[in-house]
Amino acid sequence: MRGKTRVSSLLTPHSSLTMFGIEFSELLLIGIVALVVIGPERLPRVARTAGHLFGRIQRYVANIKADINREIQAEELKKLQEEIRSSVSSLEESITKELHQGDQALHEVQAQIHEIIEIPRKQAEDIVNPAPPEHEPPVAEAPPPQPQLELGLDTPPEDAATVPRKHS
């Protein structure tokens, strides 16, 4: 009983089996017309040829579908690659920005450390070793010694013999 319901369901005009939008009942009608027109002797050869052509058409359509799918996948991969590149570029910009901010913060901390350590150190050195004032008042120099001719102390003792003496 079950087999009969299956066959009867296949032969109904609203069957779910379709090929290229042609239902089973329409295919059956085409087969009967081909048998009448072509004849029983040539029908097997024509059916075989039609089957080969149909197989070639199916392979051709399958190849076209595969090519289309490869192109779609290639486009998707290109889009994905572009998205990844933009993400990497964005990440690189973000990292560069953060590094620049970190560098600025480091320089600020370095300046603060300099203020905390170096300036008091210089002040302590100035207290311990005061620098001479920039404009020192001139120191009064002693006048050069005046020659003492009367006593003859200007000349060394060797020259004393040659100096004439006054007789009084």
C-alpha positions in Angstrom: 0.0 0.0 0.0 2.7 2.4 0.8 4.4 1.9 -2.6 1.2 2.8 -4.4 0.8 6.0 -2.5 4.3 7.0 -3.4 3.8 6.3 -7.1 0.5 8.0 -7.2 2.0 11.0 -5.4 4.7 11.2 -8.1 2.2 11.2 -10.9 0.1 13.9 -9.5 0.2 17.2 -11.4 1.5 19.2 -8.4 4.4 16.9 -7.7 7.3 18.3 -5.8 9.9 16.8 -8.2 10.9 19.4 -10.7 13.8 19.8 -13.0 14.6 23.3 -14.6 11.1 24.3 -13.5 9.5 21.3 -15.4 7.4 19.0 -13.3 7.5 15.2 -13.6 4.2 15.0 -15.5 5.5 17.5 -18.1 8.7 15.4 -18.5 6.5 12.3 -19.0 4.5 14.1 -21.7 7.7 15.2 -23.5 8.9 11.6 -23.4 5.7 10.3 -25.0 5.8 12.9 -27.7 9.5 12.1 -28.4 8.6 8.4 -28.7 5.9 9.1 -31.3 7.9 11.7 -33.3 11.3 10.0 -33.3 10.2 6.4 -33.3 11.1 3.4 -31.2 14.3 2.5 -33.2 16.1 5.9 -32.9 14.7 6.9 -29.4 17.4 5.2 -27.4 20.2 6.8 -29.5 18.6 10.2 -29.2 18.0 9.7 -25.5 21.6 8.8 -25.0 22.8 11.8 -27.0 20.4 14.0 -25.0 21.7 12.5 -21.8 25.3 13.3 -22.8 24.3 16.8 -23.8 22.4 17.2 -20.5 25.5 16.0 -18.6 27.7 18.4 -20.4 25.3 21.2 -19.7 25.2 20.2 -16.0 29.0 20.2 -15.8 29.2 23.5 -17.6 26.7 25.0 -15.2 28.5 23.5 -12.2 31.8 24.9 -13.4 30.3 28.4 -13.8 28.8 28.1 -10.4 32.1 27.1 -8.9 33.9 30.0 -10.7 31.2 32.4 -9.4 31.6 31.1 -5.9 35.5 31.4 -6.2 35.1 35.0 -7.3 32.6 35.7 -4.5 35.1 34.2 -2.0 37.9 36.2 -3.5 35.9 39.4 -3.1 35.0 38.5 0.4 38.7 37.8 1.1 39.7 41.1 -0.4 37.1 42.9 1.8 38.3 40.9 4.8 41.9 41.8 3.9 41.0 45.5 3.6 39.2 45.4 7.0 42.2 43.8 8.6 44.5 46.4 7.0 42.4 49.2 8.3 42.3 47.6 11.8 46.0 47.2 11.8 46.4 50.8 10.6 44.1 52.0 13.3 45.9 50.0 16.0 49.3 51.3 14.8 48.0 54.9 15.0 46.7 54.2 18.5 49.9 52.7 19.6 51.9 55.6 18.1 49.7 58.1 19.9 50.0 56.2 23.2 53.8 56.1 22.8 54.0 59.8 22.1 51.9 60.5 25.2 54.1 58.2 27.2 57.2 60.0 25.9 55.8 63.4 26.9 54.9 62.1 30.3 58.4 60.7 30.7 59.9 64.1 29.8 57.7 65.8 32.3 58.7 63.4 35.0 62.3 63.9 34.1 61.9 67.7 34.4 60.3 67.2 37.8 63.1 65.0 39.0 65.6 67.5 37.8 63.8 70.2 39.8 63.7 68.0 42.9 67.3 66.8 42.8 69.5 69.0 40.7 68.4 72.5 41.7 68.7 71.9 45.5 72.1 70.2 44.8 73.4 73.3 43.1 72.0 75.5 45.8 73.9 73.4 48.4 77.1 73.6 46.4 76.6 77.4 46.2 76.3 77.5 50.0 79.4 75.3 50.5 81.5 76.9 47.7 80.2 80.4 47.2 81.1 81.9 43.8 83.1 85.1 43.8 81.0 88.1 43.0 80.9 89.1 39.4 82.2 92.7 39.9 84.8 92.7 42.6 85.9 96.1 43.8 89.4 96.8 42.8 92.0 96.1 45.5 94.2 99.0 46.3 97.7 98.2 45.3 100.7 99.4 47.2 102.6 102.1 45.3 105.8 101.0 43.8 108.8 101.5 46.0 110.6 104.7 45.5 114.3 104.5 44.9 116.4 105.5 47.8 119.4 107.1 46.3 120.7 108.5 49.4 121.3 105.3 51.2 122.1 103.3 48.1 119.8 100.5 49.0 118.4 100.4 45.4 121.4 98.9 43.9 122.9 95.6 44.7 126.1 95.5 46.7 128.3 94.9 43.6 127.2 98.1 42.0 127.7 100.0 45.2 131.4 100.4 44.5 130.8 102.1 41.2 128.4 104.6 42.6 130.2 107.9 43.4 130.0 109.0 47.0 129.5 112.5 48.1 132.1 114.0 50.3 130.9 116.2 52.9 
